[in-house]
Amino acid sequence: MSAAQTPVRLGVFGGAFDPPHNAHVALGQAAISALDLDQLRVLPTGQAWHKSRPLTESQHRVAMSRLAFEPIARAVVDDREVRRSGPSFTVETLRELKDQYPRAQLYLLLGEDQRRTLSSWHQIDEIARLAIICAAGRNAADQAWAGSSTGTPSALAHSLDMRIQTLKMPLMPHSATDIRALVATDHNIQGLVPSSVERYIHEHHLYRPH
């Protein structure tokens, strides 16, 4: 990327993308438009320290992410996290991007599920220093998120919530968990994931019971 093409407003969108679905794509598109991003980096996670289940092999998640986000001109799939050894921490990715593009303003994009666990993230205060946090939300009720698994907001959660920008999103009730379960039970996922991702899942026999 030349100096003239260096992003000034850089979106950072990480996740398992197992699989990437239409809500992921919609959030990326909404962020580019609402935040006037020069570029959106889509980062499939490597070793997810917070996931209790093993993720699908990284090459499949990267390939599906590239298919899903290919139609979005300013989106780039970045595989640095799957190439990194050890657990994937968002703070490390933000530091690397800030070193790479020191003049860029970073915007960290979160889905609604990620937003609810944000206060437990590794070095969350440093994350909030490095990037403006932007999370999906549909209405005022969505902005009141739980700071702990018990639903009792912590002081940290409240402090973070005051710094989060909300991206208004339409209701999209299906999650990646739902989509994996549908595939495993031979149900149709048409309209839940991009058609290219649906073909990839079937061609590579992903999410089928062993």
Backbone as CSV, one residue per row, in Angstrom:
resi,resn,N_x,N_y,N_z,CA_x,CA_y,CA_z,C_x,C_y,C_z
1,MET,0.852,-1.194,0.000,0.000,0.000,0.000,0.888,1.246,0.000
2,SER,0.680,2.134,-0.954,1.485,3.341,-1.039,1.057,4.336,0.020
3,ALA,1.896,5.388,0.205,1.570,6.415,1.196,0.221,7.050,0.899
4,ALA,-0.082,7.219,-0.398,-1.347,7.846,-0.779,-2.544,6.969,-0.415
5,GLN,-2.302,5.652,-0.293,-3.386,4.721,-0.002,-3.446,4.334,1.482
6,THR,-2.551,4.869,2.286,-2.524,4.510,3.700,-3.843,4.896,4.358
7,PRO,-4.506,3.962,5.016,-5.806,4.287,5.621,-5.670,5.261,6.778
8,VAL,-6.580,6.219,6.817,-6.631,7.175,7.920,-7.690,6.722,8.928
9,ARG,-8.746,6.126,8.423,-9.827,5.590,9.263,-9.905,4.093,8.971
10,LEU,-9.427,3.295,9.917,-9.234,1.870,9.685,-10.113,1.048,10.629
11,GLY,-11.053,0.300,10.068,-11.908,-0.570,10.853,-11.231,-1.906,11.107
12,VAL,-11.413,-2.438,12.299,-10.811,-3.708,12.698,-11.950,-4.622,13.160
13,PHE,-12.192,-5.691,12.418,-13.337,-6.566,12.671,-12.828,-7.994,12.839
14,GLY,-12.669,-8.422,14.081,-12.202,-9.760,14.362,-13.318,-10.675,14.803
15,GLY,-13.083,-11.962,14.683,-14.071,-12.942,15.120,-13.694,-14.321,14.634
16,ALA,-14.404,-15.324,15.121,-14.140,-16.692,14.674,-14.521,-16.870,13.203
17,PHE,-15.602,-16.201,12.768,-16.126,-16.362,11.411,-16.251,-17.848,11.066
18,ASP,-17.020,-18.545,11.920,-17.106,-19.997,11.845,-18.565,-20.446,11.803
19,PRO,-19.300,-20.133,10.702,-18.857,-19.455,9.486,-19.185,-17.959,9.513
20,PRO,-18.615,-17.182,8.574,-19.076,-15.800,8.406,-20.486,-15.821,7.829
21,HIS,-21.360,-14.976,8.368,-22.746,-15.001,7.911,-23.210,-13.593,7.534
22,ASN,-24.478,-13.496,7.153,-24.967,-12.227,6.610,-24.941,-11.086,7.620
23,ALA,-25.074,-11.399,8.921,-24.999,-10.340,9.919,-23.581,-9.768,10.003
24,HIS,-22.565,-10.623,9.837,-21.185,-10.132,9.807,-20.995,-9.157,8.639
25,VAL,-21.477,-9.580,7.473,-21.320,-8.739,6.280,-22.074,-7.423,6.449
26,ALA,-23.279,-7.497,7.001,-24.073,-6.280,7.207,-23.386,-5.328,8.173
27,LEU,-22.782,-5.869,9.238,-22.073,-5.023,10.186,-20.880,-4.351,9.517
28,GLY,-20.140,-5.098,8.700,-19.019,-4.508,7.976,-19.449,-3.389,7.047
29,GLN,-20.527,-3.623,6.315,-21.043,-2.593,5.400,-21.532,-1.367,6.163
30,ALA,-22.242,-1.599,7.271,-22.747,-0.481,8.075,-21.606,0.355,8.638
31,ALA,-20.544,-0.315,9.069,-19.411,0.403,9.647,-18.689,1.248,8.603
32,ILE,-18.484,0.685,7.433,-17.813,1.440,6.366,-18.596,2.705,6.045
33,SER,-19.918,2.571,5.966,-20.763,3.712,5.637,-20.850,4.718,6.781
34,ALA,-21.163,4.235,7.986,-21.402,5.133,9.115,-20.134,5.813,9.601
35,LEU,-19.000,5.108,9.528,-17.743,5.640,10.052,-16.843,6.190,8.951
36,ASP,-17.294,6.091,7.711,-16.517,6.562,6.556,-15.113,5.949,6.563
37,LEU,-15.073,4.625,6.702,-13.794,3.939,6.789,-13.077,3.933,5.442
38,ASP,-11.769,4.120,5.494,-10.950,3.966,4.290,-10.731,2.488,3.987
39,GLN,-10.663,1.697,5.057,-10.457,0.266,4.886,-11.033,-0.474,6.091
40,LEU,-11.565,-1.669,5.832,-12.047,-2.550,6.889,-11.197,-3.804,6.877
41,ARG,-10.487,-4.055,7.966,-9.706,-5.289,8.099,-10.562,-6.343,8.791
42,VAL,-10.755,-7.465,8.127,-11.506,-8.591,8.675,-10.478,-9.626,9.133
43,LEU,-10.496,-9.962,10.436,-9.437,-10.787,11.011,-9.994,-12.049,11.670
44,PRO,-9.998,-13.171,10.941,-10.376,-14.430,11.591,-9.407,-14.738,12.732
45,THR,-9.949,-15.142,13.865,-9.111,-15.377,15.029,-8.301,-16.660,14.876
46,GLY,-7.169,-16.701,15.571,-6.331,-17.893,15.577,-6.782,-18.824,16.683
47,GLN,-5.970,-18.940,17.745,-6.358,-19.725,18.914,-7.219,-18.843,19.810
48,ALA,-8.483,-19.132,19.875,-9.411,-18.301,20.649,-9.378,-18.729,22.113
49,TRP,-8.763,-17.918,22.961,-8.597,-18.266,24.380,-9.939,-18.372,25.109
50,HIS,-10.961,-17.676,24.593,-12.242,-17.610,25.289,-13.261,-18.616,24.761
51,LYS,-12.896,-19.422,23.760,-13.849,-20.373,23.179,-13.667,-21.743,23.825
52,SER,-14.771,-22.322,24.284,-14.707,-23.640,24.916,-14.664,-24.758,23.879
53,ARG,-15.091,-24.473,22.648,-15.096,-25.504,21.607,-13.931,-25.255,20.644
54,PRO,-13.408,-26.319,20.013,-12.375,-26.109,18.992,-12.980,-25.441,17.756
55,LEU,-12.252,-24.521,17.168,-12.721,-23.855,15.961,-12.445,-24.713,14.737
56,THR,-13.215,-24.478,13.683,-12.938,-25.093,12.392,-11.552,-24.668,11.931
57,GLU,-10.873,-25.525,11.186,-9.507,-25.233,10.749,-9.431,-23.848,10.119
58,SER,-8.336,-23.164,10.449,-8.215,-21.748,10.091,-8.270,-21.508,8.588
59,GLN,-7.725,-22.436,7.784,-7.738,-22.195,6.337,-9.154,-22.114,5.799
60,HIS,-10.080,-22.870,6.401,-11.471,-22.815,5.959,-12.119,-21.494,6.381
61,ARG,-11.854,-21.058,7.604,-12.467,-19.819,8.082,-11.933,-18.601,7.320
62,VAL,-10.646,-18.627,6.987,-10.079,-17.539,6.175,-10.680,-17.550,4.777
63,ALA,-10.768,-18.737,4.171,-11.319,-18.842,2.814,-12.779,-18.379,2.775
64,MET,-13.573,-18.807,3.765,-14.980,-18.379,3.806,-15.092,-16.874,4.026
65,SER,-14.223,-16.312,4.853,-14.252,-14.866,5.100,-13.945,-14.104,3.820
66,ARG,-12.985,-14.594,3.056,-12.653,-13.921,1.785,-13.831,-13.974,0.819
67,LEU,-14.527,-15.095,0.785,-15.709,-15.199,-0.076,-16.811,-14.251,0.399
68,ALA,-17.026,-14.202,1.705,-18.125,-13.395,2.252,-17.914,-11.913,2.029
69,PHE,-16.674,-11.451,2.212,-16.411,-10.012,2.170,-15.868,-9.531,0.829
70,GLU,-15.691,-10.448,-0.116,-15.172,-10.072,-1.427,-15.993,-8.985,-2.119
71,PRO,-17.337,-8.999,-2.011,-18.109,-7.959,-2.703,-17.948,-6.559,-2.110
72,ILE,-17.378,-6.431,-0.927,-17.243,-5.125,-0.280,-15.889,-4.531,-0.657
73,ALA,-15.919,-3.443,-1.417,-14.696,-2.904,-2.026,-13.621,-2.540,-1.006
74,ARG,-14.011,-2.001,0.139,-13.014,-1.524,1.098,-12.673,-2.537,2.191
75,ALA,-13.154,-3.773,2.028,-12.875,-4.819,3.016,-11.697,-5.672,2.568
76,VAL,-10.805,-5.964,3.507,-9.632,-6.796,3.257,-9.556,-7.852,4.351
77,VAL,-9.478,-9.127,3.978,-9.304,-10.186,4.967,-7.826,-10.285,5.317
78,ASP,-7.524,-10.170,6.601,-6.163,-10.146,7.136,-5.991,-11.409,7.990
79,ASP,-5.041,-12.279,7.609,-4.897,-13.565,8.305,-3.793,-13.563,9.359
80,ARG,-3.381,-12.402,9.845,-2.257,-12.342,10.783,-2.523,-13.111,12.076
81,GLU,-3.777,-13.140,12.521,-4.056,-13.814,13.785,-3.947,-15.331,13.662
82,VAL,-4.325,-15.890,12.521,-4.203,-17.343,12.363,-2.747,-17.744,12.140
83,ARG,-1.909,-16.804,11.700,-0.481,-17.088,11.522,0.311,-16.890,12.817
84,ARG,-0.294,-16.250,13.804,0.385,-15.968,15.063,0.331,-17.203,15.962
85,SER,1.435,-17.524,16.605,1.447,-18.658,17.530,0.868,-18.227,18.873
86,GLY,0.300,-19.169,19.591,-0.284,-18.864,20.886,-1.684,-18.291,20.768
87,PRO,-2.290,-17.947,21.913,-3.654,-17.420,21.916,-3.767,-16.097,21.161
88,SER,-4.926,-15.865,20.535,-5.180,-14.615,19.817,-5.744,-13.577,20.778
89,PHE,-5.050,-12.461,20.904,-5.531,-11.358,21.717,-5.701,-10.130,20.831
90,THR,-6.872,-9.527,20.912,-7.174,-8.353,20.091,-6.177,-7.232,20.324
91,VAL,-5.733,-7.059,21.563,-4.817,-5.962,21.870,-3.532,-6.077,21.056
92,GLU,-3.051,-7.283,20.820,-1.828,-7.463,20.034,-2.043,-7.032,18.586
93,THR,-3.198,-7.377,18.041,-3.511,-6.982,16.665,-3.609,-5.470,16.543
94,LEU,-4.259,-4.826,17.506,-4.373,-3.370,17.472,-3.009,-2.711,17.565
95,ARG,-2.123,-3.236,18.409,-0.767,-2.674,18.517,-0.017,-2.807,17.194
96,GLU,-0.135,-3.979,16.566,0.542,-4.185,15.284,0.032,-3.216,14.224
97,LEU,-1.279,-3.045,14.149,-1.851,-2.137,13.155,-1.470,-0.691,13.437
98,LYS,-1.416,-0.325,14.720,-1.027,1.042,15.070,0.427,1.291,14.718
99,ASP,1.282,0.273,14.899,2.689,0.407,14.494,2.807,0.509,12.980
100,GLN,1.959,-0.252,12.285,2.000,-0.261,10.818,1.445,1.036,10.230
101,TYR,0.385,1.558,10.859,-0.261,2.785,10.382,-0.386,3.768,11.541
102,PRO,0.712,4.404,11.938,0.684,5.240,13.157,-0.252,6.435,13.081
103,ARG,-0.589,6.887,11.894,-1.466,8.059,11.764,-2.938,7.669,11.658
104,ALA,-3.214,6.380,11.605,-4.597,5.928,11.418,-5.369,5.935,12.730
105,GLN,-6.645,6.286,12.654,-7.566,6.096,13.767,-8.171,4.709,13.603
106,LEU,-8.022,3.873,14.630,-8.551,2.522,14.586,-9.956,2.488,15.181
107,TYR,-10.839,1.744,14.530,-12.208,1.529,15.007,-12.403,0.021,15.184
108,LEU,-12.604,-0.414,16.410,-12.801,-1.833,16.686,-14.288,-2.157,16.594
109,LEU,-14.656,-3.037,15.679,-16.055,-3.395,15.459,-16.406,-4.652,16.234
110,LEU,-17.566,-4.616,16.886,-18.026,-5.742,17.691,-19.450,-6.115,17.324
111,GLY,-19.724,-7.419,17.294,-21.093,-7.883,17.227,-21.729,-7.770,18.597
112,GLU,-23.037,-7.979,18.653,-23.743,-7.851,19.938,-23.248,-8.863,20.975
113,ASP,-22.910,-10.088,20.529,-22.437,-11.093,21.480,-21.078,-10.706,22.050
114,GLN,-20.211,-10.139,21.210,-18.902,-9.701,21.690,-19.033,-8.531,22.659
115,ARG,-19.949,-7.644,22.359,-20.140,-6.466,23.206,-20.453,-6.857,24.651
116,ARG,-21.221,-7.911,24.809,-21.662,-8.312,26.146,-20.552,-8.920,26.991
117,THR,-19.463,-9.336,26.371,-18.348,-9.931,27.122,-17.133,-9.012,27.174
118,LEU,-17.275,-7.809,26.698,-16.118,-6.933,26.482,-15.316,-6.664,27.745
119,SER,-15.970,-6.527,28.876,-15.246,-6.175,30.098,-14.306,-7.282,30.566
120,SER,-14.470,-8.506,30.035,-13.588,-9.610,30.413,-12.420,-9.795,29.447
121,TRP,-12.321,-8.955,28.417,-11.274,-9.119,27.416,-9.898,-8.802,27.992
122,HIS,-8.881,-9.469,27.458,-7.492,-9.266,27.861,-7.059,-7.824,27.574
123,GLN,-6.589,-7.124,28.611,-6.091,-5.742,28.510,-7.117,-4.820,27.846
124,ILE,-8.338,-4.865,28.355,-9.410,-4.091,27.734,-9.165,-2.589,27.815
125,ASP,-8.542,-2.119,28.897,-8.253,-0.682,28.973,-7.299,-0.243,27.869
126,GLU,-6.325,-1.093,27.552,-5.393,-0.782,26.465,-6.112,-0.820,25.120
127,ILE,-7.031,-1.758,24.955,-7.841,-1.811,23.730,-8.604,-0.506,23.549
128,ALA,-9.229,-0.029,24.629,-10.000,1.212,24.559,-9.116,2.421,24.291
129,ARG,-7.844,2.336,24.670,-6.909,3.438,24.392,-6.491,3.433,22.921
130,LEU,-6.332,2.245,22.359,-5.826,2.116,20.994,-6.893,2.348,19.929
131,ALA,-8.145,2.074,20.256,-9.198,2.117,19.237,-10.494,2.664,19.801
132,ILE,-11.287,3.267,18.914,-12.666,3.619,19.248,-13.499,2.358,19.081
133,ILE,-14.232,1.982,20.109,-15.016,0.746,20.089,-16.407,1.036,19.532
134,CYS,-16.780,0.281,18.509,-18.075,0.470,17.849,-18.784,-0.876,17.827
135,ALA,-19.975,-0.927,18.408,-20.684,-2.189,18.550,-22.048,-2.147,17.890
136,ALA,-22.475,-3.312,17.405,-23.798,-3.420,16.803,-24.873,-3.246,17.862
137,GLY,-25.946,-2.582,17.482,-27.080,-2.399,18.377,-28.289,-1.997,17.567
138,ARG,-29.480,-2.291,18.085,-30.706,-1.976,17.345,-31.521,-0.883,18.003
139,ASN,-31.449,-0.789,19.336,-32.247,0.214,20.019,-31.622,0.497,21.381
140,ALA,-32.268,1.341,22.156,-31.701,1.750,23.438,-31.507,0.571,24.373
141,ALA,-32.408,-0.416,24.309,-32.291,-1.569,25.198,-31.033,-2.363,24.905
142,ASP,-30.620,-2.420,23.631,-29.421,-3.152,23.272,-28.174,-2.509,23.846
143,GLN,-28.249,-1.209,24.159,-27.072,-0.521,24.647,-26.822,-0.789,26.126
144,ALA,-27.800,-1.336,26.834,-27.619,-1.683,28.244,-27.145,-3.123,28.312
145,TRP,-25.818,-3.312,28.331,-25.286,-4.663,28.242,-24.723,-5.109,29.568
146,ALA,-24.706,-6.408,29.775,-24.282,-6.972,31.059,-22.772,-6.997,31.179
147,GLY,-22.269,-6.585,32.339,-20.836,-6.595,32.579,-20.344,-7.906,33.136
148,SER,-21.212,-8.831,33.428,-20.804,-10.137,33.942,-21.827,-11.162,33.527
149,SER,-21.461,-12.436,33.694,-22.377,-13.504,33.301,-23.633,-13.522,34.166
150,THR,-23.589,-12.874,35.327,-24.769,-12.843,36.187,-25.755,-11.759,35.776
151,GLY,-25.318,-10.889,34.852,-26.189,-9.812,34.414,-26.070,-8.565,35.273
152,THR,-25.158,-8.564,36.258,-24.952,-7.388,37.100,-23.850,-6.528,36.499
153,PRO,-24.148,-5.314,36.035,-23.116,-4.500,35.404,-22.010,-4.152,36.395
154,SER,-20.767,-4.309,35.958,-19.631,-3.927,36.779,-19.267,-2.475,36.498
155,ALA,-18.411,-1.898,37.360,-17.958,-0.524,37.133,-17.190,-0.424,35.823
156,LEU,-16.387,-1.467,35.524,-15.639,-1.467,34.268,-16.581,-1.513,33.080
157,ALA,-17.600,-2.375,33.155,-18.564,-2.464,32.062,-19.251,-1.129,31.836
158,HIS,-19.640,-0.470,32.931,-20.313,0.823,32.801,-19.372,1.846,32.184
159,SER,-18.106,1.850,32.634,-17.123,2.786,32.091,-16.913,2.559,30.607
160,LEU,-16.810,1.291,30.192,-16.627,0.978,28.784,-17.847,1.369,27.972
161,ASP,-19.022,1.115,28.514,-20.250,1.402,27.783,-20.352,2.879,27.430
162,MET,-19.822,3.731,28.299,-19.861,5.160,28.042,-18.983,5.545,26.849
163,ARG,-18.046,4.653,26.479,-17.105,4.960,25.396,-17.422,4.218,24.107
164,ILE,-18.495,3.453,24.083,-18.832,2.656,22.910,-19.772,3.423,21.985
165,GLN,-19.423,3.459,20.703,-20.343,3.981,19.701,-21.212,2.819,19.217
166,THR,-22.499,3.076,19.044,-23.417,2.024,18.599,-23.732,2.196,17.122
167,LEU,-23.577,1.088,16.374,-23.957,1.061,14.971,-25.339,0.420,14.882
168,LYS,-26.307,1.163,14.411,-27.679,0.662,14.327,-27.766,-0.452,13.280
169,MET,-28.320,-1.576,13.699,-28.391,-2.740,12.832,-29.808,-3.311,12.818
170,PRO,-30.215,-3.905,11.694,-31.510,-4.590,11.665,-31.449,-5.879,12.477
171,LEU,-32.585,-6.383,12.856,-32.663,-7.631,13.602,-32.231,-8.798,12.716
172,MET,-31.191,-9.505,13.163,-30.716,-10.705,12.468,-30.525,-11.782,13.528
173,PRO,-31.537,-12.597,13.779,-31.534,-13.456,14.958,-30.597,-14.655,14.887
174,HIS,-30.155,-15.044,13.700,-29.354,-16.259,13.591,-27.875,-15.972,13.858
175,SER,-27.254,-16.856,14.624,-25.834,-16.751,14.948,-25.068,-17.844,14.212
176,ALA,-23.722,-17.773,14.292,-22.901,-18.828,13.703,-23.206,-20.172,14.361
177,THR,-23.487,-20.152,15.656,-23.851,-21.386,16.369,-25.111,-21.999,15.763
178,ASP,-26.114,-21.152,15.515,-27.361,-21.635,14.899,-27.084,-22.239,13.524
179,ILE,-26.245,-21.563,12.753,-25.987,-22.008,11.376,-25.253,-23.347,11.381
180,ARG,-24.298,-23.519,12.263,-23.604,-24.812,12.357,-24.589,-25.924,12.719
181,ALA,-25.505,-25.626,13.632,-26.493,-26.622,14.058,-27.438,-26.968,12.909
182,LEU,-27.816,-25.979,12.115,-28.693,-26.234,10.975,-28.012,-27.132,9.950
183,VAL,-26.744,-26.834,9.649,-26.011,-27.664,8.689,-25.884,-29.094,9.213
184,ALA,-25.579,-29.225,10.499,-25.381,-30.552,11.103,-26.640,-31.417,11.038
185,THR,-27.787,-30.758,10.974,-29.056,-31.497,10.933,-29.733,-31.420,9.559
186,ASP,-28.914,-31.096,8.531,-29.391,-31.085,7.137,-30.497,-30.082,6.878
187,HIS,-30.475,-28.958,7.594,-31.444,-27.901,7.326,-30.852,-26.867,6.368
188,ASN,-31.735,-26.156,5.717,-31.340,-25.161,4.721,-30.794,-23.909,5.409
189,ILE,-29.661,-23.396,4.928,-29.102,-22.139,5.456,-29.124,-21.035,4.401
190,GLN,-29.871,-21.262,3.327,-29.971,-20.246,2.285,-30.516,-18.961,2.871
191,GLY,-29.868,-17.852,2.577,-30.289,-16.555,3.084,-29.679,-16.183,4.416
192,LEU,-29.002,-17.131,5.056,-28.343,-16.834,6.338,-26.870,-16.522,6.161
193,VAL,-26.281,-17.086,5.109,-24.878,-16.836,4.782,-24.809,-16.437,3.308
194,PRO,-23.765,-15.749,2.876,-23.620,-15.481,1.450,-23.634,-16.794,0.660
195,SER,-24.158,-16.755,-0.552,-24.295,-17.986,-1.340,-22.942,-18.651,-1.585
196,SER,-21.891,-17.852,-1.744,-20.552,-18.419,-1.955,-20.083,-19.185,-0.723
197,VAL,-20.420,-18.696,0.454,-20.064,-19.381,1.699,-20.880,-20.665,1.845
198,GLU,-22.159,-20.599,1.484,-23.001,-21.802,1.540,-22.420,-22.902,0.656
199,ARG,-21.996,-22.547,-0.564,-21.402,-23.542,-1.467,-20.120,-24.110,-0.863
200,TYR,-19.305,-23.243,-0.273,-18.037,-23.689,0.308,-18.293,-24.688,1.444
201,ILE,-19.255,-24.383,2.293,-19.586,-25.272,3.420,-19.977,-26.658,2.908
202,HIS,-20.801,-26.699,1.868,-21.257,-27.986,1.346,-20.133,-28.714,0.600
203,GLU,-19.338,-27.961,-0.163,-18.256,-28.587,-0.926,-17.196,-29.206,-0.016
204,HIS,-16.974,-28.591,1.142,-15.921,-29.066,2.052,-16.494,-29.854,3.233
205,HIS,-17.803,-30.110,3.181,-18.465,-30.953,4.190,-18.207,-30.446,5.609
206,LEU,-18.310,-29.122,5.779,-18.087,-28.529,7.093,-19.330,-28.673,7.963
207,TYR,-19.092,-28.741,9.261,-20.145,-28.741,10.293,-21.022,-29.990,10.270
208,ARG,-20.552,-31.019,9.587,-21.276,-32.277,9.571,-20.859,-33.112,10.786
209,PRO,-21.777,-33.877,11.346,-21.374,-34.741,12.471,-20.389,-35.797,12.016
210,HIS,-19.415,-36.086,12.850,-18.388,-37.067,12.489,-18.904,-38.480,12.645
